[in-house]
Amino acid sequence: MSDAVNGSIGWVDLTVDAAPTLRDFYATVAGWEPEALDMGGYSDFVMKAADGTPVAGVCHRRAENADMPPVWMLYIVVPDMNAAADQVEALGGAVLERRSQFVVIRDPAGAVCALYQKG
């Protein structure tokens, strides 16, 4: 995500109870090649396109991800995550979870995504 431009979608991942099953599903359906990412006792998966470019993650709903919803979560790059989160609330949205790397929000229509601050 470090090369992403402000306002762009910097990453997308899916956090589920059955990560290996979904890893295999998307490897077959989308042709993605999974690469294990050590999470300290288990592995999540970086899914790569045919040219080796990382395109998405498939993650276990464990540890700090235990409360993540089972949706394709997109991460929008913003210059200041905390200022953007304040704007979410001021504009009728809700901050669902704050983390050091990202903030999960719900917009006024009910859609959920995350805001990510690069650097």
Steps between C-alpha positions, in 0.01 A plus 500: 500500500795735539504594127129585493385853420269690735140437401579169332406154613823380658402143584211256527468194717250246622497385864313175561487198730595259219796685344659191335169410334456853362869515403447190285168631365654825372814324379277290274239762406728802453822319418677661796811339644497495881808580704498427873555798731617400848275645768679338795355152538290495184512644149277741314536514123616762253328425171707580191408554137665292227785754474573469875342831596325485839132580440310398816518327834305210645520508878389294797250650743738465793696716742464866404281404203245308709239775470549580130187441290516227231495744207749610240641793697650775290755738646486858374828691531464834683765755600384516864306201634385671822381815325314289244338296780382823662348605168321164473321568827433867418337395173267239651714188475642293783845387604465130578857426603825692531831324456852634469511408129141572392151610604189298411206726419135477397381771262156664534351241259626211714793386284814395688860567394829599658716811484875446484772759554819431307839554655 
